[in-house]
Amino acid sequence: MKLAIKLAVVAAVAAFGVAYAAGDPIKVRKALMQATGAAAGLAGGMMRGKMEYNADAGKSAIATLRAAAHAHGSFYPEGSLTGDTTASPRIAEDAEGWNKTMAKFIADADAAAAASGRDGPADLDAFKAAVGPVLANCKACHEAYRVKN
């Protein structure tokens, strides 16, 4: 139950951050990245055995990743790839590749949500199979479309 409360708080804070930043695409992206990072951290912790697998937590992580996948592409308008951001100008330079990357992220997140069913993945192996491809999208996007510090 404590985990469920923590997850609810993380989701509420992330939602507040997105709502607060709605007028600034860079702030929205950062809020989405924080939510995505929290979900990825939770997923990774369970996948590596650093915390016990919990179906509710798994479903929550997948739902957060899915929501982020569907939202992300909307917050990279022209002029928002400079300033206080690590988004690469390559997003605009390779719009076709970027759009394919976002489409794959969405498709994999949708598939993970569908595989989760109503109660979340039944066990750790099912969770890994569902969320692994979603997390691979995060890595691929960061490698191709993020400025490295």
MODELLER restraints for C-alpha pairs under 7 A, 6 or more apart:
rsr = mdl.restraints
at = mdl.atoms
rsr.add(forms.Gaussian(group=physical.xy_distance, feature=features.Distance(at['CA:4:A'], at['CA:57:A']), mean=6.96, stdev=0.5))
rsr.add(forms.Gaussian(group=physical.xy_distance, feature=features.Distance(at['CA:14:A'], at['CA:31:A']), mean=6.22, stdev=0.5))
rsr.add(forms.Gaussian(group=physical.xy_distance, feature=features.Distance(at['CA:14:A'], at['CA:35:A']), mean=5.59, stdev=0.5))
rsr.add(forms.Gaussian(group=physical.xy_distance, feature=features.Distance(at['CA:17:A'], at['CA:31:A']), mean=5.58, stdev=0.5))
rsr.add(forms.Gaussian(group=physical.xy_distance, feature=features.Distance(at['CA:18:A'], at['CA:28:A']), mean=5.22, stdev=0.5))
rsr.add(forms.Gaussian(group=physical.xy_distance, feature=features.Distance(at['CA:18:A'], at['CA:31:A']), mean=5.61, stdev=0.5))
rsr.add(forms.Gaussian(group=physical.xy_distance, feature=features.Distance(at['CA:18:A'], at['CA:32:A']), mean=6.90, stdev=0.5))
rsr.add(forms.Gaussian(group=physical.xy_distance, feature=features.Distance(at['CA:21:A'], at['CA:27:A']), mean=5.23, stdev=0.5))
rsr.add(forms.Gaussian(group=physical.xy_distance, feature=features.Distance(at['CA:21:A'], at['CA:28:A']), mean=5.16, stdev=0.5))
rsr.add(forms.Gaussian(group=physical.xy_distance, feature=features.Distance(at['CA:22:A'], at['CA:28:A']), mean=6.04, stdev=0.5))
rsr.add(forms.Gaussian(group=physical.xy_distance, feature=features.Distance(at['CA:25:A'], at['CA:75:A']), mean=5.04, stdev=0.5))
rsr.add(forms.Gaussian(group=physical.xy_distance, feature=features.Distance(at['CA:25:A'], at['CA:76:A']), mean=6.67, stdev=0.5))
rsr.add(forms.Gaussian(group=physical.xy_distance, feature=features.Distance(at['CA:25:A'], at['CA:80:A']), mean=6.78, stdev=0.5))
rsr.add(forms.Gaussian(group=physical.xy_distance, feature=features.Distance(at['CA:26:A'], at['CA:80:A']), mean=6.57, stdev=0.5))
rsr.add(forms.Gaussian(group=physical.xy_distance, feature=features.Distance(at['CA:26:A'], at['CA:85:A']), mean=6.54, stdev=0.5))
rsr.add(forms.Gaussian(group=physical.xy_distance, feature=features.Distance(at['CA:29:A'], at['CA:72:A']), mean=6.86, stdev=0.5))
rsr.add(forms.Gaussian(group=physical.xy_distance, feature=features.Distance(at['CA:29:A'], at['CA:75:A']), mean=6.39, stdev=0.5))
rsr.add(forms.Gaussian(group=physical.xy_distance, feature=features.Distance(at['CA:32:A'], at['CA:68:A']), mean=6.11, stdev=0.5))
rsr.add(forms.Gaussian(group=physical.xy_distance, feature=features.Distance(at['CA:36:A'], at['CA:64:A']), mean=6.71, stdev=0.5))
rsr.add(forms.Gaussian(group=physical.xy_distance, feature=features.Distance(at['CA:36:A'], at['CA:65:A']), mean=5.77, stdev=0.5))
rsr.add(forms.Gaussian(group=physical.xy_distance, feature=features.Distance(at['CA:36:A'], at['CA:68:A']), mean=6.49, stdev=0.5))
rsr.add(forms.Gaussian(group=physical.xy_distance, feature=features.Distance(at['CA:39:A'], at['CA:61:A']), mean=4.60, stdev=0.5))
rsr.add(forms.Gaussian(group=physical.xy_distance, feature=features.Distance(at['CA:39:A'], at['CA:64:A']), mean=6.33, stdev=0.5))
rsr.add(forms.Gaussian(group=physical.xy_distance, feature=features.Distance(at['CA:39:A'], at['CA:65:A']), mean=6.56, stdev=0.5))
rsr.add(forms.Gaussian(group=physical.xy_distance, feature=features.Distance(at['CA:40:A'], at['CA:61:A']), mean=7.00, stdev=0.5))
rsr.add(forms.Gaussian(group=physical.xy_distance, feature=features.Distance(at['CA:40:A'], at['CA:135:A']), mean=6.98, stdev=0.5))
rsr.add(forms.Gaussian(group=physical.xy_distance, feature=features.Distance(at['CA:42:A'], at['CA:61:A']), mean=6.78, stdev=0.5))
rsr.add(forms.Gaussian(group=physical.xy_distance, feature=features.Distance(at['CA:43:A'], at['CA:58:A']), mean=6.66, stdev=0.5))
rsr.add(forms.Gaussian(group=physical.xy_distance, feature=features.Distance(at['CA:43:A'], at['CA:61:A']), mean=6.31, stdev=0.5))
rsr.add(forms.Gaussian(group=physical.xy_distance, feature=features.Distance(at['CA:45:A'], at['CA:51:A']), mean=5.63, stdev=0.5))
rsr.add(forms.Gaussian(group=physical.xy_distance, feature=features.Distance(at['CA:46:A'], at['CA:52:A']), mean=5.92, stdev=0.5))
rsr.add(forms.Gaussian(group=physical.xy_distance, feature=features.Distance(at['CA:46:A'], at['CA:53:A']), mean=5.26, stdev=0.5))
rsr.add(forms.Gaussian(group=physical.xy_distance, feature=features.Distance(at['CA:47:A'], at['CA:128:A']), mean=6.38, stdev=0.5))
rsr.add(forms.Gaussian(group=physical.xy_distance, feature=features.Distance(at['CA:53:A'], at['CA:124:A']), mean=5.95, stdev=0.5))
rsr.add(forms.Gaussian(group=physical.xy_distance, feature=features.Distance(at['CA:55:A'], at['CA:119:A']), mean=6.80, stdev=0.5))
rsr.add(forms.Gaussian(group=physical.xy_distance, feature=features.Distance(at['CA:55:A'], at['CA:120:A']), mean=4.90, stdev=0.5))
rsr.add(forms.Gaussian(group=physical.xy_distance, feature=features.Distance(at['CA:55:A'], at['CA:121:A']), mean=5.70, stdev=0.5))
rsr.add(forms.Gaussian(group=physical.xy_distance, feature=features.Distance(at['CA:55:A'], at['CA:122:A']), mean=6.40, stdev=0.5))
rsr.add(forms.Gaussian(group=physical.xy_distance, feature=features.Distance(at['CA:56:A'], at['CA:119:A']), mean=6.89, stdev=0.5))
rsr.add(forms.Gaussian(group=physical.xy_distance, feature=features.Distance(at['CA:56:A'], at['CA:120:A']), mean=5.94, stdev=0.5))
rsr.add(forms.Gaussian(group=physical.xy_distance, feature=features.Distance(at['CA:58:A'], at['CA:120:A']), mean=6.20, stdev=0.5))
rsr.add(forms.Gaussian(group=physical.xy_distance, feature=features.Distance(at['CA:58:A'], at['CA:121:A']), mean=6.78, stdev=0.5))
rsr.add(forms.Gaussian(group=physical.xy_distance, feature=features.Distance(at['CA:58:A'], at['CA:127:A']), mean=6.71, stdev=0.5))
rsr.add(forms.Gaussian(group=physical.xy_distance, feature=features.Distance(at['CA:59:A'], at['CA:116:A']), mean=6.34, stdev=0.5))
rsr.add(forms.Gaussian(group=physical.xy_distance, feature=features.Distance(at['CA:59:A'], at['CA:120:A']), mean=4.52, stdev=0.5))
rsr.add(forms.Gaussian(group=physical.xy_distance, feature=features.Distance(at['CA:59:A'], at['CA:121:A']), mean=6.85, stdev=0.5))
rsr.add(forms.Gaussian(group=physical.xy_distance, feature=features.Distance(at['CA:62:A'], at['CA:112:A']), mean=6.66, stdev=0.5))
rsr.add(forms.Gaussian(group=physical.xy_distance, feature=features.Distance(at['CA:62:A'], at['CA:113:A']), mean=6.17, stdev=0.5))
rsr.add(forms.Gaussian(group=physical.xy_distance, feature=features.Distance(at['CA:62:A'], at['CA:131:A']), mean=6.68, stdev=0.5))
rsr.add(forms.Gaussian(group=physical.xy_distance, feature=features.Distance(at['CA:63:A'], at['CA:113:A']), mean=6.53, stdev=0.5))
rsr.add(forms.Gaussian(group=physical.xy_distance, feature=features.Distance(at['CA:65:A'], at['CA:109:A']), mean=6.60, stdev=0.5))
rsr.add(forms.Gaussian(group=physical.xy_distance, feature=features.Distance(at['CA:66:A'], at['CA:106:A']), mean=6.77, stdev=0.5))
rsr.add(forms.Gaussian(group=physical.xy_distance, feature=features.Distance(at['CA:66:A'], at['CA:109:A']), mean=4.80, stdev=0.5))
rsr.add(forms.Gaussian(group=physical.xy_distance, feature=features.Distance(at['CA:66:A'], at['CA:110:A']), mean=6.33, stdev=0.5))
rsr.add(forms.Gaussian(group=physical.xy_distance, feature=features.Distance(at['CA:69:A'], at['CA:105:A']), mean=5.92, stdev=0.5))
rsr.add(forms.Gaussian(group=physical.xy_distance, feature=features.Distance(at['CA:69:A'], at['CA:106:A']), mean=5.12, stdev=0.5))
rsr.add(forms.Gaussian(group=physical.xy_distance, feature=features.Distance(at['CA:69:A'], at['CA:109:A']), mean=6.88, stdev=0.5))
rsr.add(forms.Gaussian(group=physical.xy_distance, feature=features.Distance(at['CA:70:A'], at['CA:106:A']), mean=5.94, stdev=0.5))
rsr.add(forms.Gaussian(group=physical.xy_distance, feature=features.Distance(at['CA:73:A'], at['CA:102:A']), mean=6.48, stdev=0.5))
rsr.add(forms.Gaussian(group=physical.xy_distance, feature=features.Distance(at['CA:81:A'], at['CA:87:A']), mean=5.78, stdev=0.5))
rsr.add(forms.Gaussian(group=physical.xy_distance, feature=features.Distance(at['CA:81:A'], at['CA:88:A']), mean=6.47, stdev=0.5))
rsr.add(forms.Gaussian(group=physical.xy_distance, feature=features.Distance(at['CA:81:A'], at['CA:89:A']), mean=5.79, stdev=0.5))
rsr.add(forms.Gaussian(group=physical.xy_distance, feature=features.Distance(at['CA:86:A'], at['CA:146:A']), mean=5.54, stdev=0.5))
rsr.add(forms.Gaussian(group=physical.xy_distance, feature=features.Distance(at['CA:86:A'], at['CA:147:A']), mean=4.92, stdev=0.5))
rsr.add(forms.Gaussian(group=physical.xy_distance, feature=features.Distance(at['CA:87:A'], at['CA:145:A']), mean=6.29, stdev=0.5))
rsr.add(forms.Gaussian(group=physical.xy_distance, feature=features.Distance(at['CA:87:A'], at['CA:146:A']), mean=4.82, stdev=0.5))
rsr.add(forms.Gaussian(group=physical.xy_distance, feature=features.Distance(at['CA:87:A'], at['CA:147:A']), mean=5.99, stdev=0.5))
rsr.add(forms.Gaussian(group=physical.xy_distance, feature=features.Distance(at['CA:88:A'], at['CA:145:A']), mean=5.07, stdev=0.5))
rsr.add(forms.Gaussian(group=physical.xy_distance, feature=features.Distance(at['CA:88:A'], at['CA:146:A']), mean=4.80, stdev=0.5))
rsr.add(forms.Gaussian(group=physical.xy_distance, feature=features.Distance(at['CA:88:A'], at['CA:147:A']), mean=5.13, stdev=0.5))
rsr.add(forms.Gaussian(group=physical.xy_distance, feature=features.Distance(at['CA:90:A'], at['CA:145:A']), mean=6.07, stdev=0.5))
rsr.add(forms.Gaussian(group=physical.xy_distance, feature=features.Distance(at['CA:91:A'], at['CA:98:A']), mean=5.74, stdev=0.5))
rsr.add(forms.Gaussian(group=physical.xy_distance, feature=features.Distance(at['CA:91:A'], at['CA:145:A']), mean=6.04, stdev=0.5))
rsr.add(forms.Gaussian(group=physical.xy_distance, feature=features.Distance(at['CA:101:A'], at['CA:141:A']), mean=6.93, stdev=0.5))
rsr.add(forms.Gaussian(group=physical.xy_distance, feature=features.Distance(at['CA:105:A'], at['CA:134:A']), mean=6.28, stdev=0.5))
rsr.add(forms.Gaussian(group=physical.xy_distance, feature=features.Distance(at['CA:105:A'], at['CA:137:A']), mean=5.65, stdev=0.5))
rsr.add(forms.Gaussian(group=physical.xy_distance, feature=features.Distance(at['CA:108:A'], at['CA:133:A']), mean=6.29, stdev=0.5))
rsr.add(forms.Gaussian(group=physical.xy_distance, feature=features.Distance(at['CA:108:A'], at['CA:134:A']), mean=5.43, stdev=0.5))
rsr.add(forms.Gaussian(group=physical.xy_distance, feature=features.Distance(at['CA:109:A'], at['CA:134:A']), mean=5.60, stdev=0.5))
rsr.add(forms.Gaussian(group=physical.xy_distance, feature=features.Distance(at['CA:112:A'], at['CA:130:A']), mean=4.51, stdev=0.5))
rsr.add(forms.Gaussian(group=physical.xy_distance, feature=features.Distance(at['CA:112:A'], at['CA:131:A']), mean=5.88, stdev=0.5))
rsr.add(forms.Gaussian(group=physical.xy_distance, feature=features.Distance(at['CA:115:A'], at['CA:121:A']), mean=6.97, stdev=0.5))
rsr.add(forms.Gaussian(group=physical.xy_distance, feature=features.Distance(at['CA:115:A'], at['CA:130:A']), mean=6.33, stdev=0.5))
rsr.add(forms.Gaussian(group=physical.xy_distance, feature=features.Distance(at['CA:121:A'], at['CA:127:A']), mean=5.12, stdev=0.5))
